[in-house]
């Protein structure tokens, strides 16, 4: 079994930002030279998550709208009374309870085995942030 570890850097520009990182993951897989195995992705943040879903502009807008409505920023959140880093971000942490911090995707013949409509998204819940990071751990042969 061989391993390849790298990172994908993300810069977010909106409070909730959905960024397609599929191309970056494919590039990391190609760089690894491995032909079959699994790619595990890990968001290294408590207020940014990963998701596999369809990339369609209106659907992505719907996702953002739904997240904002599901747990509103202006709720009466105790975490916001004395913030650690000056950010009123309790809603971001709460949204993270319902999302994935990691995704694992099999690959074969050097290709991700995603479905036709599937893309890999980095989802910022507490932006904008100048530097976010996804750990990419590829294992296989």
Rosetta blueprint (number, residue, H / E / L):
1 X L
2 X E
3 X E
4 X E
5 X E
6 X E
7 X E
8 X E
9 X E
10 X E
11 X L
12 X L
13 X L
14 X L
15 X L
16 X L
17 X E
18 X E
19 X E
20 X E
21 X L
22 X H
23 X H
24 X H
25 X H
26 X H
27 X H
28 X H
29 X H
30 X H
31 X H
32 X H
33 X L
34 X L
35 X L
36 X L
37 X E
38 X E
39 X E
40 X E
41 X E
42 X E
43 X E
44 X L
45 X L
46 X L
47 X L
48 X E
49 X E
50 X E
51 X E
52 X E
53 X E
54 X E
55 X L
56 X L
57 X H
58 X H
59 X H
60 X H
61 X H
62 X H
63 X H
64 X H
65 X H
66 X H
67 X H
68 X H
69 X H
70 X H
71 X L
72 X L
73 X L
74 X L
75 X L
76 X L
77 X L
78 X H
79 X H
80 X H
81 X L
82 X L
83 X L
84 X L
85 X L
86 X L
87 X L
88 X L
89 X L
90 X H
91 X H
92 X H
93 X H
94 X H
95 X H
96 X H
97 X L
98 X L
99 X L
100 X E
101 X L
102 X E
103 X E
104 X E
105 X E
106 X E
107 X E
108 X E
109 X L
110 X L
111 X E
112 X E
113 X L
114 X L
115 X L
116 X L
117 X L
118 X E
119 X E
120 X E
121 X E
122 X E
123 X E
124 X E
125 X L
126 X L
127 X L
128 X L
129 X L
130 X L
131 X L
132 X E
133 X E
134 X E
135 X E
136 X E
137 X E
138 X E
139 X E
140 X E
141 X L
